[in-house]
């Protein structure tokens, strides 16, 4: 499993990496030096746009401004299958999700969601409830577009 620490400029990137199943430390209260130290202590690769940290060997310095391009940069530098563990972590607090018995969420989700879904997961830390809805399908399509295909790589070599 990929383990990252994303600096406070990269909240959206951190959320998307978590959606892809990566373990991402994101703490907007930590400055660059403190986050770098914590990421080293925890064996994480730090992701930043802070030019002062770009030469550190355990830092991914991003040049892109747009989060989709930033995701591509991360996947290029630290390749992993973003679909293998997608939607297994809380996008808000990074904890691994736990499956819940359907009857335990009856009063915690809207009635139409309860009536139309069979599988639910919960974050044991923040209590958020997750279920597979249309946003999951859209996010998976978005993630699939980020994965370089062999055909794209062959065209790039020509």
ZAMARRO-990718 format. One record per residue: x, y, z of N, C-alpha, C in turn; residue number from 1; residue in three letters. Coordinates in nm, 2 decimals. Example, Ala and Ser with C-alpha at 12.3 -4.5 7.8 and 13.67 -1.06 7.14 Angstrom:
2
+--------+--------+--------+--------+--------+--------+--------+--------+--------+-----+-----+
!    n_u !    n_v !    n_w !   ca_u !   ca_v !   ca_w !    c_u !    c_v !    c_w !   n ! res !
+--------+--------+--------+--------+--------+--------+--------+--------+--------+-----+-----+
!   1.32 !  -0.57 !   0.78 !   1.23 !  -0.45 !   0.78 !   1.32 !  -0.33 !   0.78 !   1 ! ala !
!   1.28 !  -0.22 !   0.71 !   1.37 !  -0.11 !   0.71 !   1.29 !   0.00 !   0.79 !   2 ! ser !
+--------+--------+--------+--------+--------+--------+--------+--------+--------+-----+-----+
***
This chain:
158
+--------+--------+--------+--------+--------+--------+--------+--------+--------+-----+-----+
!    n_u !    n_v !    n_w !   ca_u !   ca_v !   ca_w !    c_u !    c_v !    c_w !   n ! res !
+--------+--------+--------+--------+--------+--------+--------+--------+--------+-----+-----+
!   0.08 !  -0.12 !   0.00 !   0.00 !   0.00 !   0.00 !   0.09 !   0.12 !   0.00 !   1 ! unk !
!   0.05 !   0.22 !  -0.08 !   0.12 !   0.35 !  -0.09 !   0.09 !   0.43 !   0.04 !   2 ! unk !
!   0.20 !   0.50 !   0.09 !   0.18 !   0.58 !   0.21 !   0.24 !   0.72 !   0.17 !   3 ! unk !
!   0.16 !   0.82 !   0.18 !   0.20 !   0.96 !   0.15 !   0.17 !   1.05 !   0.26 !   4 ! unk !
!   0.23 !   1.17 !   0.25 !   0.19 !   1.28 !   0.33 !   0.18 !   1.40 !   0.24 !   5 ! unk !
!   0.06 !   1.46 !   0.23 !   0.04 !   1.57 !   0.14 !   0.04 !   1.70 !   0.22 !   6 ! unk !
!   0.11 !   1.80 !   0.16 !   0.11 !   1.93 !   0.23 !  -0.02 !   2.01 !   0.22 !   7 ! unk !
!  -0.04 !   2.11 !   0.30 !  -0.16 !   2.18 !   0.31 !  -0.21 !   2.25 !   0.18 !   8 ! unk !
!  -0.13 !   2.26 !   0.08 !  -0.17 !   2.31 !  -0.05 !  -0.24 !   2.20 !  -0.13 !   9 ! unk !
!  -0.25 !   2.08 !  -0.08 !  -0.29 !   1.97 !  -0.17 !  -0.41 !   1.89 !  -0.11 !  10 ! unk !
!  -0.50 !   1.96 !  -0.05 !  -0.62 !   1.89 !   0.01 !  -0.70 !   1.81 !  -0.09 !  11 ! unk !
!  -0.72 !   1.86 !  -0.21 !  -0.80 !   1.79 !  -0.31 !  -0.73 !   1.66 !  -0.35 !  12 ! unk !
!  -0.60 !   1.68 !  -0.38 !  -0.51 !   1.56 !  -0.42 !  -0.52 !   1.46 !  -0.31 !  13 ! unk !
!  -0.50 !   1.50 !  -0.18 !  -0.50 !   1.40 !  -0.07 !  -0.63 !   1.32 !  -0.07 !  14 ! unk !
!  -0.75 !   1.39 !  -0.09 !  -0.88 !   1.33 !  -0.09 !  -0.89 !   1.22 !  -0.20 !  15 ! unk !
!  -0.84 !   1.26 !  -0.32 !  -0.85 !   1.17 !  -0.43 !  -0.75 !   1.05 !  -0.42 !  16 ! unk !
!  -0.64 !   1.07 !  -0.36 !  -0.55 !   0.96 !  -0.33 !  -0.61 !   0.86 !  -0.23 !  17 ! unk !
!  -0.68 !   0.92 !  -0.13 !  -0.75 !   0.83 !  -0.04 !  -0.86 !   0.75 !  -0.11 !  18 ! unk !
!  -0.93 !   0.82 !  -0.20 !  -1.03 !   0.75 !  -0.28 !  -0.97 !   0.63 !  -0.35 !  19 ! unk !
!  -0.85 !   0.64 !  -0.39 !  -0.78 !   0.54 !  -0.47 !  -0.72 !   0.43 !  -0.37 !  20 ! unk !
!  -0.74 !   0.45 !  -0.24 !  -0.69 !   0.35 !  -0.15 !  -0.56 !   0.38 !  -0.08 !  21 ! unk !
!  -0.49 !   0.49 !  -0.12 !  -0.36 !   0.52 !  -0.06 !  -0.38 !   0.58 !   0.08 !  22 ! unk !
!  -0.29 !   0.55 !   0.17 !  -0.28 !   0.60 !   0.30 !  -0.22 !   0.74 !   0.30 !  23 ! unk !
!  -0.30 !   0.84 !   0.32 !  -0.25 !   0.98 !   0.30 !  -0.27 !   1.06 !   0.43 !  24 ! unk !
!  -0.15 !   1.10 !   0.48 !  -0.15 !   1.19 !   0.60 !  -0.18 !   1.33 !   0.54 !  25 ! unk !
!  -0.28 !   1.40 !   0.59 !  -0.30 !   1.54 !   0.55 !  -0.34 !   1.61 !   0.68 !  26 ! unk !
!  -0.26 !   1.70 !   0.71 !  -0.28 !   1.78 !   0.83 !  -0.25 !   1.93 !   0.80 !  27 ! unk !
!  -0.35 !   2.01 !   0.78 !  -0.32 !   2.15 !   0.74 !  -0.26 !   2.23 !   0.84 !  28 ! unk !
!  -0.25 !   2.18 !   0.97 !  -0.18 !   2.26 !   1.07 !  -0.03 !   2.24 !   1.07 !  29 ! unk !
!   0.02 !   2.14 !   0.99 !   0.16 !   2.12 !   0.99 !   0.23 !   2.20 !   0.87 !  30 ! unk !
!   0.33 !   2.27 !   0.90 !   0.41 !   2.34 !   0.80 !   0.50 !   2.24 !   0.73 !  31 ! unk !
!   0.57 !   2.28 !   0.62 !   0.65 !   2.20 !   0.54 !   0.75 !   2.12 !   0.62 !  32 ! unk !
!   0.83 !   2.18 !   0.70 !   0.94 !   2.11 !   0.77 !   0.88 !   2.01 !   0.87 !  33 ! unk !
!   0.78 !   2.05 !   0.94 !   0.71 !   1.96 !   1.04 !   0.65 !   1.84 !   0.97 !  34 ! unk !
!   0.59 !   1.86 !   0.85 !   0.52 !   1.75 !   0.78 !   0.63 !   1.66 !   0.72 !  35 ! unk !
!   0.74 !   1.72 !   0.68 !   0.85 !   1.64 !   0.62 !   0.91 !   1.55 !   0.73 !  36 ! unk !
!   0.93 !   1.60 !   0.85 !   0.98 !   1.52 !   0.96 !   0.88 !   1.41 !   1.00 !  37 ! unk !
!   0.75 !   1.44 !   1.01 !   0.65 !   1.34 !   1.04 !   0.64 !   1.23 !   0.93 !  38 ! unk !
!   0.65 !   1.27 !   0.81 !   0.64 !   1.18 !   0.70 !   0.76 !   1.08 !   0.70 !  39 ! unk !
!   0.88 !   1.14 !   0.74 !   1.00 !   1.05 !   0.75 !   0.98 !   0.96 !   0.87 !  40 ! unk !
!   0.93 !   1.01 !   0.98 !   0.91 !   0.93 !   1.10 !   0.82 !   0.81 !   1.07 !  41 ! unk !
!   0.72 !   0.83 !   0.99 !   0.61 !   0.73 !   0.96 !   0.64 !   0.66 !   0.83 !  42 ! unk !
!   0.76 !   0.68 !   0.77 !   0.79 !   0.61 !   0.64 !   0.70 !   0.64 !   0.53 !  43 ! unk !
!   0.67 !   0.77 !   0.51 !   0.58 !   0.81 !   0.40 !   0.66 !   0.89 !   0.30 !  44 ! unk !
!   0.61 !   0.90 !   0.18 !   0.67 !   0.98 !   0.08 !   0.59 !   1.11 !   0.08 !  45 ! unk !
!   0.66 !   1.23 !   0.10 !   0.59 !   1.35 !   0.11 !   0.56 !   1.41 !  -0.03 !  46 ! unk !
!   0.44 !   1.47 !  -0.05 !   0.40 !   1.53 !  -0.17 !   0.38 !   1.68 !  -0.15 !  47 ! unk !
!   0.45 !   1.76 !  -0.23 !   0.44 !   1.90 !  -0.20 !   0.46 !   1.98 !  -0.33 !  48 ! unk !
!   0.42 !   2.11 !  -0.32 !   0.45 !   2.21 !  -0.43 !   0.55 !   2.32 !  -0.37 !  49 ! unk !
!   0.60 !   2.29 !  -0.25 !   0.69 !   2.38 !  -0.19 !   0.83 !   2.37 !  -0.25 !  50 ! unk !
!   0.87 !   2.47 !  -0.32 !   1.00 !   2.47 !  -0.39 !   1.12 !   2.45 !  -0.30 !  51 ! unk !
!   1.11 !   2.49 !  -0.18 !   1.22 !   2.47 !  -0.09 !   1.25 !   2.32 !  -0.06 !  52 ! unk !
!   1.15 !   2.23 !  -0.08 !   1.16 !   2.09 !  -0.05 !   1.19 !   2.01 !  -0.17 !  53 ! unk !
!   1.20 !   2.07 !  -0.29 !   1.20 !   1.99 !  -0.41 !   1.32 !   1.90 !  -0.43 !  54 ! unk !
!   1.43 !   1.92 !  -0.36 !   1.55 !   1.84 !  -0.38 !   1.56 !   1.73 !  -0.28 !  55 ! unk !
!   1.47 !   1.72 !  -0.18 !   1.48 !   1.61 !  -0.09 !   1.44 !   1.48 !  -0.16 !  56 ! unk !
!   1.52 !   1.37 !  -0.13 !   1.50 !   1.25 !  -0.20 !   1.37 !   1.18 !  -0.17 !  57 ! unk !
!   1.31 !   1.21 !  -0.05 !   1.18 !   1.14 !  -0.02 !   1.06 !   1.23 !  -0.03 !  58 ! unk !
!   1.08 !   1.32 !  -0.13 !   0.97 !   1.42 !  -0.16 !   0.93 !   1.41 !  -0.31 !  59 ! unk !
!   0.80 !   1.41 !  -0.33 !   0.75 !   1.42 !  -0.47 !   0.72 !   1.57 !  -0.49 !  60 ! unk !
!   0.80 !   1.64 !  -0.56 !   0.77 !   1.78 !  -0.59 !   0.68 !   1.79 !  -0.71 !  61 ! unk !
!   0.56 !   1.84 !  -0.70 !   0.47 !   1.85 !  -0.81 !   0.48 !   1.98 !  -0.89 !  62 ! unk !
!   0.48 !   1.97 !  -1.02 !   0.49 !   2.09 !  -1.10 !   0.36 !   2.14 !  -1.15 !  63 ! unk !
!   0.26 !   2.05 !  -1.15 !   0.13 !   2.08 !  -1.21 !   0.04 !   2.16 !  -1.11 !  64 ! unk !
!  -0.04 !   2.24 !  -1.16 !  -0.14 !   2.31 !  -1.08 !  -0.27 !   2.24 !  -1.07 !  65 ! unk !
!  -0.31 !   2.17 !  -1.17 !  -0.44 !   2.10 !  -1.17 !  -0.43 !   1.96 !  -1.10 !  66 ! unk !
!  -0.53 !   1.93 !  -1.02 !  -0.52 !   1.81 !  -0.94 !  -0.52 !   1.68 !  -1.03 !  67 ! unk !
!  -0.58 !   1.68 !  -1.15 !  -0.57 !   1.56 !  -1.23 !  -0.43 !   1.54 !  -1.28 !  68 ! unk !
!  -0.36 !   1.65 !  -1.32 !  -0.22 !   1.64 !  -1.36 !  -0.13 !   1.60 !  -1.24 !  69 ! unk !
!  -0.17 !   1.65 !  -1.12 !  -0.09 !   1.62 !  -1.00 !  -0.10 !   1.47 !  -0.97 !  70 ! unk !
!  -0.23 !   1.42 !  -0.99 !  -0.25 !   1.27 !  -0.97 !  -0.16 !   1.19 !  -1.07 !  71 ! unk !
!  -0.16 !   1.24 !  -1.19 !  -0.07 !   1.17 !  -1.29 !   0.08 !   1.17 !  -1.25 !  72 ! unk !
!   0.12 !   1.29 !  -1.20 !   0.26 !   1.30 !  -1.15 !   0.29 !   1.20 !  -1.04 !  73 ! unk !
!   0.20 !   1.19 !  -0.94 !   0.22 !   1.10 !  -0.83 !   0.22 !   0.95 !  -0.88 !  74 ! unk !
!   0.12 !   0.92 !  -0.97 !   0.12 !   0.78 !  -1.02 !   0.24 !   0.75 !  -1.11 !  75 ! unk !
!   0.30 !   0.85 !  -1.17 !   0.42 !   0.82 !  -1.25 !   0.54 !   0.80 !  -1.16 !  76 ! unk !
!   0.55 !   0.88 !  -1.05 !   0.67 !   0.87 !  -0.96 !   0.65 !   0.75 !  -0.86 !  77 ! unk !
!   0.53 !   0.71 !  -0.82 !   0.50 !   0.60 !  -0.73 !   0.39 !   0.52 !  -0.79 !  78 ! unk !
!   0.42 !   0.44 !  -0.89 !   0.31 !   0.36 !  -0.95 !   0.24 !   0.26 !  -0.86 !  79 ! unk !
!   0.11 !   0.26 !  -0.86 !   0.03 !   0.17 !  -0.79 !  -0.10 !   0.16 !  -0.86 !  80 ! unk !
!  -0.17 !   0.05 !  -0.84 !  -0.30 !   0.03 !  -0.91 !  -0.41 !   0.11 !  -0.83 !  81 ! unk !
!  -0.45 !   0.22 !  -0.89 !  -0.55 !   0.30 !  -0.81 !  -0.69 !   0.24 !  -0.80 !  82 ! unk !
!  -0.71 !   0.13 !  -0.87 !  -0.84 !   0.07 !  -0.87 !  -0.84 !  -0.05 !  -0.77 !  83 ! unk !
!  -0.72 !  -0.10 !  -0.74 !  -0.72 !  -0.22 !  -0.66 !  -0.78 !  -0.21 !  -0.52 !  84 ! unk !
!  -0.76 !  -0.09 !  -0.46 !  -0.81 !  -0.07 !  -0.32 !  -0.90 !   0.06 !  -0.32 !  85 ! unk !
!  -0.96 !   0.10 !  -0.43 !  -1.04 !   0.22 !  -0.43 !  -1.16 !   0.21 !  -0.34 !  86 ! unk !
!  -1.19 !   0.31 !  -0.27 !  -1.30 !   0.33 !  -0.18 !  -1.29 !   0.23 !  -0.06 !  87 ! unk !
!  -1.17 !   0.22 !  -0.01 !  -1.15 !   0.14 !   0.11 !  -1.10 !   0.23 !   0.23 !  88 ! unk !
!  -1.08 !   0.36 !   0.21 !  -1.04 !   0.45 !   0.31 !  -1.14 !   0.56 !   0.32 !  89 ! unk !
!  -1.15 !   0.62 !   0.44 !  -1.24 !   0.74 !   0.46 !  -1.17 !   0.86 !   0.39 !  90 ! unk !
!  -1.24 !   0.92 !   0.30 !  -1.18 !   1.03 !   0.23 !  -1.16 !   1.16 !   0.32 !  91 ! unk !
!  -1.23 !   1.16 !   0.43 !  -1.21 !   1.27 !   0.52 !  -1.10 !   1.26 !   0.62 !  92 ! unk !
!  -1.09 !   1.14 !   0.68 !  -0.99 !   1.12 !   0.79 !  -0.89 !   1.01 !   0.76 !  93 ! unk !
!  -0.90 !   0.94 !   0.65 !  -0.79 !   0.84 !   0.61 !  -0.80 !   0.71 !   0.68 !  94 ! unk !
!  -0.90 !   0.68 !   0.77 !  -0.91 !   0.55 !   0.83 !  -0.96 !   0.45 !   0.73 !  95 ! unk !
!  -0.91 !   0.32 !   0.75 !  -0.97 !   0.22 !   0.67 !  -1.12 !   0.20 !   0.70 !  96 ! unk !
!  -1.20 !   0.18 !   0.60 !  -1.34 !   0.16 !   0.62 !  -1.37 !   0.02 !   0.67 !  97 ! unk !
!  -1.48 !   0.00 !   0.74 !  -1.53 !  -0.13 !   0.78 !  -1.67 !  -0.15 !   0.73 !  98 ! unk !
!  -1.69 !  -0.27 !   0.68 !  -1.83 !  -0.30 !   0.64 !  -1.92 !  -0.30 !   0.76 !  99 ! unk !
!  -2.05 !  -0.26 !   0.73 !  -2.15 !  -0.26 !   0.83 !  -2.27 !  -0.35 !   0.79 ! 100 ! unk !
!  -2.33 !  -0.40 !   0.89 !  -2.45 !  -0.47 !   0.87 !  -2.56 !  -0.37 !   0.82 ! 101 ! unk !
!  -2.63 !  -0.40 !   0.72 !  -2.73 !  -0.31 !   0.66 !  -2.83 !  -0.25 !   0.77 ! 102 ! unk !
!  -2.87 !  -0.34 !   0.86 !  -2.97 !  -0.29 !   0.96 !  -2.91 !  -0.19 !   1.06 ! 103 ! unk !
!  -2.78 !  -0.18 !   1.07 !  -2.72 !  -0.08 !   1.16 !  -2.72 !   0.06 !   1.10 ! 104 ! unk !
!  -2.75 !   0.08 !   0.97 !  -2.75 !   0.21 !   0.92 !  -2.89 !   0.26 !   0.89 ! 105 ! unk !
!  -2.99 !   0.19 !   0.92 !  -3.13 !   0.23 !   0.89 !  -3.16 !   0.37 !   0.93 ! 106 ! unk !
!  -3.12 !   0.41 !   1.04 !  -3.15 !   0.55 !   1.09 !  -3.04 !   0.65 !   1.06 ! 107 ! unk !
!  -2.93 !   0.60 !   1.00 !  -2.82 !   0.69 !   0.98 !  -2.80 !   0.74 !   0.83 ! 108 ! unk !
!  -2.88 !   0.68 !   0.74 !  -2.88 !   0.72 !   0.60 !  -3.02 !   0.76 !   0.56 ! 109 ! unk !
!  -3.03 !   0.84 !   0.45 !  -3.17 !   0.87 !   0.40 !  -3.25 !   0.75 !   0.37 ! 110 ! unk !
!  -3.38 !   0.75 !   0.39 !  -3.46 !   0.63 !   0.36 !  -3.45 !   0.58 !   0.22 ! 111 ! unk !
!  -3.44 !   0.67 !   0.12 !  -3.43 !   0.62 !  -0.02 !  -3.29 !   0.54 !  -0.04 ! 112 ! unk !
!  -3.19 !   0.59 !   0.03 !  -3.06 !   0.52 !   0.02 !  -3.07 !   0.38 !   0.09 ! 113 ! unk !
!  -3.13 !   0.38 !   0.20 !  -3.14 !   0.25 !   0.27 !  -3.22 !   0.15 !   0.19 ! 114 ! unk !
!  -3.33 !   0.20 !   0.12 !  -3.41 !   0.11 !   0.04 !  -3.35 !   0.07 !  -0.09 ! 115 ! unk !
!  -3.25 !   0.14 !  -0.14 !  -3.19 !   0.11 !  -0.27 !  -3.05 !   0.05 !  -0.26 ! 116 ! unk !
!  -2.99 !   0.03 !  -0.14 !  -2.86 !  -0.02 !  -0.13 !  -2.85 !  -0.13 !  -0.03 ! 117 ! unk !
!  -2.76 !  -0.23 !  -0.06 !  -2.74 !  -0.34 !   0.03 !  -2.61 !  -0.33 !   0.11 ! 118 ! unk !
!  -2.51 !  -0.27 !   0.05 !  -2.38 !  -0.27 !   0.12 !  -2.35 !  -0.13 !   0.17 ! 119 ! unk !
!  -2.30 !  -0.12 !   0.29 !  -2.26 !   0.00 !   0.36 !  -2.13 !  -0.02 !   0.43 ! 120 ! unk !
!  -2.05 !   0.09 !   0.43 !  -1.92 !   0.09 !   0.51 !  -1.93 !   0.21 !   0.60 ! 121 ! unk !
!  -1.84 !   0.20 !   0.70 !  -1.84 !   0.31 !   0.80 !  -1.69 !   0.34 !   0.84 ! 122 ! unk !
!  -1.67 !   0.46 !   0.86 !  -1.53 !   0.50 !   0.91 !  -1.54 !   0.49 !   1.07 ! 123 ! unk !
!  -1.45 !   0.40 !   1.12 !  -1.45 !   0.38 !   1.27 !  -1.41 !   0.51 !   1.35 ! 124 ! unk !
!  -1.34 !   0.60 !   1.28 !  -1.29 !   0.72 !   1.35 !  -1.39 !   0.83 !   1.35 ! 125 ! unk !
!  -1.44 !   0.87 !   1.23 !  -1.53 !   0.99 !   1.22 !  -1.68 !   0.95 !   1.21 ! 126 ! unk !
!  -1.71 !   0.82 !   1.18 !  -1.85 !   0.78 !   1.18 !  -1.92 !   0.80 !   1.04 ! 127 ! unk !
!  -1.85 !   0.85 !   0.94 !  -1.91 !   0.87 !   0.81 !  -1.96 !   0.73 !   0.76 ! 128 ! unk !
!  -2.07 !   0.74 !   0.69 !  -2.13 !   0.62 !   0.63 !  -2.10 !   0.63 !   0.48 ! 129 ! unk !
!  -2.06 !   0.52 !   0.42 !  -2.04 !   0.52 !   0.27 !  -2.12 !   0.41 !   0.21 ! 130 ! unk !
!  -2.17 !   0.44 !   0.09 !  -2.24 !   0.34 !   0.01 !  -2.21 !   0.36 !  -0.14 ! 131 ! unk !
!  -2.22 !   0.26 !  -0.22 !  -2.19 !   0.28 !  -0.36 !  -2.31 !   0.34 !  -0.44 ! 132 ! unk !
!  -2.29 !   0.47 !  -0.47 !  -2.39 !   0.54 !  -0.55 !  -2.33 !   0.59 !  -0.68 ! 133 ! unk !
!  -2.40 !   0.67 !  -0.75 !  -2.35 !   0.71 !  -0.89 !  -2.22 !   0.79 !  -0.88 ! 134 ! unk !
!  -2.19 !   0.85 !  -0.77 !  -2.06 !   0.92 !  -0.76 !  -1.94 !   0.82 !  -0.76 ! 135 ! unk !
!  -1.96 !   0.70 !  -0.72 !  -1.86 !   0.60 !  -0.72 !  -1.82 !   0.57 !  -0.87 ! 136 ! unk !
!  -1.93 !   0.55 !  -0.94 !  -1.91 !   0.52 !  -1.09 !  -1.84 !   0.63 !  -1.16 ! 137 ! unk !
!  -1.88 !   0.75 !  -1.13 !  -1.81 !   0.87 !  -1.19 !  -1.66 !   0.88 !  -1.15 ! 138 ! unk !
!  -1.64 !   0.86 !  -1.02 !  -1.50 !   0.86 !  -0.97 !  -1.42 !   0.75 !  -1.03 ! 139 ! unk !
!  -1.47 !   0.63 !  -1.04 !  -1.39 !   0.52 !  -1.10 !  -1.36 !   0.55 !  -1.25 ! 140 ! unk !
!  -1.45 !   0.61 !  -1.32 !  -1.43 !   0.65 !  -1.46 !  -1.32 !   0.76 !  -1.46 ! 141 ! unk !
!  -1.32 !   0.85 !  -1.37 !  -1.22 !   0.95 !  -1.36 !  -1.08 !   0.89 !  -1.33 ! 142 ! unk !
!  -1.08 !   0.80 !  -1.24 !  -0.95 !   0.73 !  -1.20 !  -0.90 !   0.65 !  -1.32 ! 143 ! unk !
!  -0.99 !   0.58 !  -1.39 !  -0.94 !   0.50 !  -1.50 !  -0.88 !   0.59 !  -1.61 ! 144 ! unk !
!  -0.92 !   0.71 !  -1.63 !  -0.86 !   0.80 !  -1.73 !  -0.72 !   0.84 !  -1.69 ! 145 ! unk !
!  -0.69 !   0.84 !  -1.56 !  -0.56 !   0.88 !  -1.51 !  -0.45 !   0.77 !  -1.53 ! 146 ! unk !
!  -0.50 !   0.65 !  -1.55 !  -0.41 !   0.54 !  -1.56 !  -0.35 !   0.53 !  -1.70 ! 147 ! unk !
!  -0.22 !   0.54 !  -1.72 !  -0.17 !   0.53 !  -1.85 !  -0.19 !   0.40 !  -1.91 ! 148 ! unk !
!  -0.24 !   0.40 !  -2.04 !  -0.26 !   0.27 !  -2.11 !  -0.14 !   0.23 !  -2.19 ! 149 ! unk !
!  -0.11 !   0.11 !  -2.21 !   0.00 !   0.07 !  -2.29 !   0.01 !   0.13 !  -2.43 ! 150 ! unk !
!  -0.11 !   0.16 !  -2.49 !  -0.12 !   0.22 !  -2.62 !  -0.07 !   0.37 !  -2.61 ! 151 ! unk !
!  -0.10 !   0.44 !  -2.50 !  -0.05 !   0.57 !  -2.48 !   0.10 !   0.57 !  -2.47 ! 152 ! unk !
!   0.15 !   0.48 !  -2.39 !   0.30 !   0.47 !  -2.37 !   0.37 !   0.45 !  -2.50 ! 153 ! unk !
!   0.31 !   0.36 !  -2.59 !   0.37 !   0.33 !  -2.72 !   0.37 !   0.45 !  -2.81 ! 154 ! unk !
!   0.26 !   0.53 !  -2.81 !   0.25 !   0.65 !  -2.89 !   0.36 !   0.75 !  -2.84 ! 155 ! unk !
!   0.38 !   0.76 !  -2.71 !   0.47 !   0.86 !  -2.65 !   0.61 !   0.82 !  -2.70 ! 156 ! unk !
!   0.64 !   0.70 !  -2.72 !   0.78 !   0.65 !  -2.76 !   0.81 !   0.68 !  -2.90 ! 157 ! unk !
!   0.71 !   0.70 !  -2.99 !   0.73 !   0.72 !  -3.13 !   0.78 !   0.86 !  -3.16 ! 158 ! unk !
+--------+--------+--------+--------+--------+--------+--------+--------+--------+-----+-----+
***
